[in-house]
Amino acid sequence: MRNLVVLLLLAIPFHHALSQSRGDVLISEVLFNPIPGGSDYVELYNASGDTVAVGNLRLAKMDDGSIAKLFPIADSGWILPHDYLVVTTDAAFVGANYVVRHPAKMLEVKSMPSYNDASGCVVVCKVDSTVLDRFDYHEKMHSSLLRDREGVALERRSFQAATQDASNWYSAASTAGYGTPTYANSQNHELLFLDGDFVVAVPILSPDGDGYNDLMDITYSLERCDMTADVRIFDAAGHLVRHLLRGALIGCSGDIVWDGTSDNGSRSPRGKYVVVIEAYNADGIKQIWRKTISLVRN
């Protein structure tokens, strides 16, 4: 599959090639710790409404916070709006170890940046070194339930949330084969907002790594943007289990995530839990919100 042209559409005008700006092309998924003998991969997502010329994209190696080397992806080809492209040095390995639903969206390159197994930086930029997206990853972003992180990709949960927000990344689900190259992420979660309130879309948490309700998401959209919040989770007996936020400025809207662990890192047992959010500001305005959820385990 070397030098495979991805989604080559010669009829698409070239004027899109240099028009991308930061946020148009986003990092969607990263495999930085493959199984022995395997290869890293980086999945990119075209978040814009225009086609993106692959020939204008580069993966960048960073050194002391600056771009040290650019790695071309392809001379030609396109990524359609709201579509994916996977870059790797060994397409055969990726195809043999993960479900690749769209092989034409995977591109094998001769070389790409080396990504450290513990932590590192993934950068996608234009040929002129303009950074389109950057992701500073760490192995601790993986699920605490994983015994072995080798071969498990980190997936972005929302293209609306910031790339550098650690809560916006999670381990690919076991039921998806620990990676979803070329298609939508198994842990995908686009924010649901309801005006003036906090919302738990699904009040059931099942943190077992299978991609089904592995995380509990509390989303919110508030009338005021100057609110500070404490977010605590109590068990059915009233004991504090997790203090998710302490005096955090939460802004107008966002997403608060619980993975089912306690403050000491242990797995919380099955049962009923109460989420309590106290939001307040300097003017004395205060809002208290409570929600009962269920934690289940197989």
Residue pairs with C-beta under 8 A, 6 or more apart in sequence:
1 91
1 92
1 103
1 106
1 107
1 108
2 91
2 108
2 110
3 74
3 108
4 91
4 104
4 106
4 107
4 108
5 74
5 76
5 77
6 54
6 74
6 77
6 78
6 79
6 85
6 104
6 105
6 106
6 107
7 77
7 78
7 79
7 80
7 83
7 85
7 104
7 105
8 76
8 77
8 78
9 51
9 78
9 80
12 51
12 78
14 53
16 50
16 51
16 52
16 53
17 53
17 55
17 56
18 53
18 56
18 126
19 50
20 48
20 50
20 52
20 56
20 126
20 132
21 130
21 132
22 130
22 131
22 132
22 133
23 47
23 132
23 133
24 46
24 47
24 48
24 50
24 52
24 132
25 44
25 45
25 46
25 47
25 48
25 52
25 57
25 79
25 124
25 132
25 133
26 44
26 45
26 47
26 132
26 133
26 156
26 159
26 163
27 42
27 43
27 44
27 45
27 122
27 124
27 133
27 134
27 135
27 156
27 163
28 43
28 44
28 45
28 84
28 155
28 156
28 159
28 185
29 41
29 42
29 43
29 86
29 153
29 154
29 155
29 156
29 172
29 179
29 180
29 181
29 185
30 40
30 41
30 42
30 43
30 115
30 122
30 135
30 137
30 153
30 154
31 40
31 41
31 42
31 151
31 152
31 153
31 154
31 179
31 181
32 40
32 115
32 116
32 117
32 120
32 122
32 137
32 154
33 117
33 139
33 149
33 150
33 151
33 152
34 40
34 93
34 150
34 151
35 97
35 150
35 151
36 150
37 93
38 90
38 93
38 97
38 151
39 88
39 89
39 90
39 93
39 94
40 88
40 89
40 112
40 114
40 115
41 86
41 87
41 88
41 94
41 153
41 179
41 181
42 59
42 86
42 87
42 88
42 112
42 122
42 124
43 84
43 85
43 86
43 87
43 181
43 182
44 57
44 79
44 84
44 85
44 86
44 87
44 124
45 82
45 83
45 84
45 156
45 159
46 52
46 79
46 80
46 81
46 82
46 83
46 84
46 85
47 82
47 159
48 81
49 81
50 81
51 78
51 79
51 80
51 81
52 78
52 79
53 76
53 77
53 78
54 73
54 74
54 76
54 77
54 78
54 79
54 85
54 107
55 72
55 73
55 74
55 75
55 76
55 77
55 127
56 126
56 127
57 73
57 124
57 125
57 126
57 127
57 132
58 70
58 71
58 72
58 73
58 124
58 125
58 126
58 127
58 129
59 70
59 71
59 73
59 87
59 112
59 113
59 122
59 123
59 124
59 125
60 67
60 68
60 69
60 70
60 71
60 113
60 123
60 124
60 125
60 129
60 131
61 67
61 68
61 69
61 70
61 71
61 113
61 114
62 68
62 121
62 123
67 123
67 125
67 129
67 131
69 113
70 125
70 127
70 129
71 109
71 111
71 112
71 113
72 109
73 85
73 87
73 107
73 109
74 107
74 109
77 107
79 85
83 105
84 102
84 105
84 182
84 183
85 105
85 106
85 107
86 94
86 100
86 105
86 106
86 107
86 181
86 182
87 107
87 109
87 112
88 94
88 106
88 107
88 108
88 109
88 112
88 181
89 108
89 109
89 110
89 111
89 112
90 108
91 103
91 106
91 107
91 108
94 100
94 106
94 181
95 103
95 106
97 151
97 177
97 179
98 153
98 177
98 178
98 179
98 180
98 181
99 176
99 177
99 180
100 106
100 181
100 182
101 182
101 183
102 182
102 183
103 182
105 182
106 181
106 182
113 122
113 123
115 122
115 137
117 139
118 138
118 139
119 136
119 137
119 138
119 139
120 136
120 137
121 134
121 135
121 136
121 137
122 134
122 135
122 137
123 131
123 133
123 134
123 135
124 131
124 132
124 133
124 134
125 131
125 132
126 132
133 163
134 163
134 164
135 163
135 164
135 169
136 164
137 154
137 169
138 166
139 149
141 154
141 166
141 169
141 170
142 149
142 152
142 154
142 170
142 171
143 170
143 171
143 207
143 209
143 214
143 259
144 259
144 261
144 265
144 267
145 207
145 208
145 209
145 267
146 152
146 171
146 209
149 171
151 178
151 179
152 171
152 172
152 178
152 179
153 171
153 172
153 178
153 179
153 180
153 181
154 169
154 170
154 171
154 172
155 169
155 170
155 171
155 172
155 180
155 185
155 186
155 187
155 188
156 163
156 168
156 169
156 185
157 167
157 168
157 169
157 170
157 185
157 187
157 188
157 189
157 215
158 168
158 188
158 189
158 190
158 191
158 255
159 190
160 190
160 191
161 167
161 168
161 191
161 254
161 255
162 168
167 255
167 256
167 257
168 255
170 187
170 214
170 215
171 178
171 187
171 209
172 178
172 179
172 180
172 185
172 186
172 187
172 211
173 186
173 187
173 209
173 210
173 211
173 212
173 214
174 209
174 210
174 211
175 186
175 210
175 211
175 212
176 186
176 211
180 186
186 211
187 211
187 214
187 215
189 215
189 217
189 255
191 217
191 219
191 253
191 254
191 255
192 199
192 201
192 219
193 199
193 219
193 220
193 221
193 253
194 219
194 221
195 221
195 223
196 221
196 222
196 223
197 220
197 221
197 289
198 218
198 219
198 220
198 277
198 289
198 291
199 218
199 219
199 220
200 216
200 217
200 218
200 275
200 291
200 293
201 217
201 219
202 213
202 216
203 216
203 291
203 292
203 293
203 294
204 213
204 293
204 294
204 295
204 296
205 213
205 215
205 216
205 258
205 260
205 293
205 294
205 295
205 296
206 212
206 213
206 214
206 295
206 296
206 297
206 298
207 213
207 214
207 215
207 259
207 260
207 261
207 267
207 295
207 297
208 214
208 297
208 298
214 259
215 257
215 258
215 259
216 257
216 258
216 259
216 260
216 275
216 293
217 255
217 256
217 257
218 231
218 255
218 256
218 257
218 258
218 275
218 277
218 291
219 253
219 254
219 255
219 256
220 250
220 253
220 254
220 255
220 256
221 252
221 253
222 250
222 252
222 253
222 279
224 252
224 281
224 285
225 251
225 252
226 249
226 281
226 282
227 249
227 250
227 251
227 279
227 280
227 281
227 285
227 287
228 247
228 248
228 249
228 250
228 279
228 280
228 281
229 245
229 247
229 248
229 250
229 277
229 278
229 279
229 280
230 243
230 245
230 246
230 247
230 248
230 277
230 278
231 243
231 244
231 245
231 248
231 256
231 275
231 276
231 277
232 240
232 242
232 243
232 244
232 275
232 276
233 240
233 241
233 242
233 243
233 244
233 258
233 273
233 274
233 275
233 276
234 240
234 241
234 273
234 274
234 276
235 241
235 268
235 271
235 272
235 273
235 274
236 271
236 272
236 273
236 274
240 263
241 262
241 263
241 268
241 273
242 258
242 261
242 262
242 263
242 268
243 263
244 256
244 257
244 258
245 256
250 256
250 279
256 277
258 275
260 267
260 268
260 295
261 267
261 268
262 268
267 297
268 295
269 295
269 297
270 295
270 296
270 297
271 294
271 295
272 292
272 293
272 294
272 295
273 292
273 293
273 294
273 295
274 290
274 291
274 292
274 293
275 289
275 290
275 291
275 292
275 293
276 288
276 289
276 290
277 287
277 288
277 289
277 290
278 286
278 287
278 288
279 286
279 287
279 288
279 289
280 286
280 287
